[in-house]
C-alpha cells in the first residue's frame, strides 16, 4: 500500500491518495484540509464511488452526496445544535439518482 502526500505535510490526516493493488482512494481537500471529495476505485468493479462533502464553519459535515460512476446515489444532510452536537441525519435520493429508502435519525439528548 502506498500513501501519497503533498509535501511538506506532516500528518496522516492530509493524505491525498492511497494506492493498493486492489483499490485506489483519492482525496480532494479544501484550504482547511478537509476532504471535500473522496473517490474509491476498486479493481474488480467497473465504476468508482465518489463521496462529496460540504462542511460548515465549525468543521462539522453538513452534507454528503454519494455517486456511483456518473450516477447520483444518496444524499445525507446533517444538522447540529448551537453547541455543534449532531442532532439529525436525513438520507434521501439525489435528483435523478438511484432510488434509496429515505431515512431520518434524530439524536435525543
C-alpha positions, 0 to 999 in steps of 0.5 A: 500500500502506498500513501501519497502526500503533498509535501511538506505535510506532516500528518496522516490526516492530509493524505491525498491518495492511497494506492493498493493493488486492489483499490485506489482512494483519492482525496480532494481537500479544501484550504482547511484540509478537509476532504471535500471529495473522496473517490474509491476505485476498486479493481474488480468493479467497473465504476468508482464511488465518489463521496462529496462533502460540504462542511460548515464553519465549525468543521462539522459535515453538513452534507454528503452526496454519494455517486456511483460512476456518473450516477447520483446515489444518496444524499445525507444532510446533517444538522447540529445544535448551537453547541455543534452536537449532531442532532439529525441525519436525513438520507434521501435520493439525489435528483435523478439518482438511484432510488434509496429508502429515505431515512431520518435519525434524530439524536435525543439528548 
